[in-house]
Amino acid sequence: MTSFFLFLSKVFKWSFGFYDAFGNVLNWVLFIVCCVLFTYWCYVLVAKLGGDKDKEYFSPTEGKHPYYDPKIYKKEG
């Protein structure tokens, strides 16, 4: 029975090492993905909307979904 628990101990040690290595890999993957998204966000802010280009931007949903719709929120009484 002792050998079984020693074997189980080795399995647990190996699994924690695996999770530690997998966590490091996952951490780097998420870091790279976030860096790419941040770089793209900066590109959109500077290249596409910088230098008063935001005034030429046309929103396809502007005016279609108002925050306050008087037809829905009307005062009764």
Long-range contacts (C-beta under 8 A, 24 or more apart in sequence): none
